[in-house]
Each structure stands twice: as C-alpha cells, then as structure tokens.
C-alpha cells in the first residue's frame, strides 16, 4: 500500500472510531463502547474531575444515560492529524438527550471533542478524550 493509501486508511479508521463512539452510546452498546478505549485512557470535561481508565469512564456514562430515554450524538466532520501510530481528532458535537419522566423535554449539548488515539494490535484506541462544552440547553 502506498503512503497516501495508508494515510487515507488511517484517517477513515480514526473517523470510524468517533462514529462508533456516538453509535455505541446512543444504542447503549456499552461493551462495544468500552472497547474503543485504551486501558489507561484519560477523560476530561464530563464532570468535576478527570477520570482515568475505561471502567471509571463507563461508570459515569452509565449513570448519565440512566437519566435519559433516548440520545442522539450528531458529530460534525472529524478533523484528524495522524503521525505514525498516534492521531489527534477534533470533532464538533451536538448531543440531544430525551429526559425520562417525571422530567420532560430535551437536554441539548453543543461542544467539541478533542480526542487522542494510538494504534495498537487491535487498531486505533482512544487514549485521551476531552469535551469542551460550547453551550447547553435544557436541564
């Protein structure tokens, strides 16, 4: 494979990680979601303290999803910078969350994911993931 073909394949693979991230959250496929992360992943911007490790992150995700009936994470284009076996991705996000009763209405979040990945034997995995919130609407 040529260098250009390798770069294109890597770019598609990195974009696919982000697409699977959104899909697995929205479909509640949490085992598949967990598999996207490196064992020492660092997560920031989703609560008051940074998190380390996929188990700590999954605990937060599960407790957050328990408050909502449905979610839809709509991602903008993934701007990926790839150097060898590392990648950085910037992905704009709009996430809509439908409240469970007794609450009603929607909670919508606009923001940007800043995600670092590393390629290993099992493909690309997220090693650092940060959410920069632009705006929220609803409660």
C-alpha positions in Angstrom: 0.0 0.0 0.0 1.3 3.5 -0.8 1.9 6.2 1.8 -1.2 8.0 0.5 -3.3 4.9 0.8 -2.1 4.2 4.3 -2.8 7.8 5.3 -6.3 7.6 3.9 -7.0 4.2 5.6 -5.8 5.7 8.9 -7.9 8.8 8.5 -11.0 6.6 7.8 -10.2 4.3 10.8 -9.9 7.4 13.1 -13.2 8.8 11.8 -14.8 5.4 12.3 -13.7 5.3 16.0 -15.6 8.6 16.6 -18.6 7.3 14.6 -18.7 4.1 16.7 -18.3 6.2 19.9 -21.6 8.1 19.1 -23.4 5.0 17.8 -22.5 2.8 20.8 -23.6 5.4 23.3 -26.9 6.0 21.5 -27.6 2.3 21.0 -26.5 1.5 24.6 -23.9 -0.9 23.3 -21.7 -0.3 26.2 -19.4 -3.3 25.8 -18.6 -2.1 22.3 -18.2 1.5 23.6 -15.7 0.4 26.3 -13.6 -1.4 23.7 -12.9 1.9 22.0 -10.7 3.0 24.9 -7.1 2.2 26.0 -6.7 0.7 29.4 -5.2 3.9 30.7 -7.5 6.4 28.9 -7.7 9.9 30.4 -11.2 11.5 30.2 -11.8 15.2 31.0 -14.6 17.7 30.7 -17.5 15.3 31.6 -17.6 16.1 35.3 -15.8 18.0 38.0 -12.7 15.7 38.0 -10.8 14.0 35.2 -11.2 10.2 35.0 -8.6 7.5 34.3 -9.4 4.1 32.9 -12.4 2.8 30.9 -14.2 1.4 34.0 -14.3 4.8 35.7 -15.5 6.4 32.4 -18.1 3.7 31.8 -19.5 4.2 35.3 -20.1 7.9 34.5 -21.6 7.1 31.1 -24.0 4.5 32.5 -25.2 6.8 35.3 -25.7 9.6 32.9 -27.6 7.5 30.3 -29.9 6.2 33.1 -31.4 9.7 33.3 -32.5 9.7 29.6 -34.8 7.6 27.4 -33.1 8.3 24.1 -30.0 10.1 23.0 -28.6 11.2 19.6 -25.0 12.3 19.3 -24.6 14.1 16.0 -21.0 14.6 15.0 -19.5 17.1 12.6 -16.6 16.3 10.4 -13.6 14.7 12.2 -10.5 16.8 11.6 -7.7 14.2 12.1 -4.0 14.8 12.3 -2.1 11.5 12.1 1.6 10.9 12.8 2.6 7.3 12.6 0.8 5.4 15.3 -0.8 8.4 17.0 -3.7 10.6 16.0 -5.5 13.7 17.2 -9.1 14.3 16.3 -11.2 17.4 16.7 -14.9 16.6 16.3 -17.8 19.0 16.7 -20.8 17.6 18.5 -24.5 18.2 19.1 -26.0 15.7 21.6 -29.7 15.6 22.2 -31.0 13.8 25.3 -34.7 13.0 25.9 -35.5 13.1 29.6 -37.2 10.3 31.4 -40.3 11.0 33.4 -41.1 12.8 35.6 -38.9 15.3 33.8 -39.9 16.3 30.3 -38.3 18.0 27.4 -34.8 17.8 26.0 -31.3 18.4 27.2 -29.1 19.5 24.3 -25.3 20.0 24.4 -23.1 21.6 21.9 -19.4 21.2 22.1 -16.2 19.8 20.7 -14.4 16.5 21.4 -10.7 16.7 21.5 -9.5 13.1 21.2 -6.1 11.5 21.1 -5.7 7.9 19.8 -2.9 5.4 19.5 -2.8 2.5 17.1 -2.1 -0.9 18.6 -2.5 -4.6 17.7 -6.3 -4.2 17.8 -6.5 -1.0 15.8 -7.0 2.6 17.0 -7.9 3.2 20.6 -8.8 6.4 22.4 -6.0 7.3 24.9 -7.2 10.8 25.9 -10.7 12.3 25.4 -11.8 15.8 26.4 -15.1 17.6 25.9 -15.1 21.3 25.5 -18.7 22.5 26.1 -19.9 25.4 24.0 -23.5 25.6 25.2 -26.2 23.6 26.9 -30.0 24.0 26.7 -32.5 22.3 29.0 -31.8 20.7 32.3 
